[in-house]
Amino acid sequence: MAWAGSLLATGSFMGFFAWLMRGKAARTSAELRTILVLTGIGAGITLYAALRGGPLLPLLYALVIGFDGCIAYVYWYSRFADRDRNTLAIGNTLPSFSLKTADGKLIDSASLVGQVTLLLFYRGNWCPLCMAQIQEIAGRYRELAQRGVQVLLVSPQSQKHTQDLSARFDAPMQFLIDEDNAAAKILGIDAPNSLPLGLGAMGYDSDTVLPTVLLIDREGRIAWNHLTDNYRVRPEPDTFIAVIDRLGLAPAH
């Protein structure tokens, strides 16, 4: 009973990560209630078995790796409690910053004036949620193009990683590089030392960016934003396409 409960507690939590790493899910619920319930039941079974004289090692696994680990992940690790919501408030003019294309050319934010822009800041190729979100947008690029919307995808990752990602998609989206997180710092969306442990060996910088989606109108103002406080909670393409239509950002047919 002790080992069965421990397997339920740890397996539910680790199984969630295995599912996430498949790169098929662009978002999850904020609370992960099903995972929390399963890890809690598993920890409870293991505790009951231990109180009846069962072994203590499975209880340690169930509590530390399963239940406590899940609680920390859901309510601490996934959250951005103090993110800036003023710099990118709706109606503000987009601050001035520069980015690089995958082939090294500079693009200034002032060049966005005159066209509606979907501006998405993603963490990097290592983030399965980011990759699934970009895949979703690539699948809807025709609807965005019909509305006159250009899609810019921005990350602080290296030029090589950006070029590798760009080669995966046959869609007119621009993959841009924010060197040293310079633009993210101006916009208040930088995330210092947020790279998961061990990924630095794959050539990723320790500083990342808070997942952010902006719709910029033709005058260079922020028409809509999604400033998530949880990196697992992200907007669906239907959401910002509906906003484009509702706000009349698309040119009249």
Secondary structure, DSSP 4 states (H G I P E B T S, - for coil): -HHHHHHHHHHHHHHHHHHHTTS--S---SS-HHHHHHHHHHHHHHHHHHHTT--SHHHHIIIIIIIIHHHHIIIIITB-TT---STT-TTPBPPP-EEEETTS-EEEGGGGTTSEEEEEE---TT-HHHHHHHHHHHHTHHHHHHTTEEEEEEESS-HHHHHHHHTT--SSEEEEE-GGGHHHHHHT-EETT-SPTTGGGGT--S-EE--EEEEE-TTSBEEEEE--SBTT----HHHHHHHHHHTT-SPP-
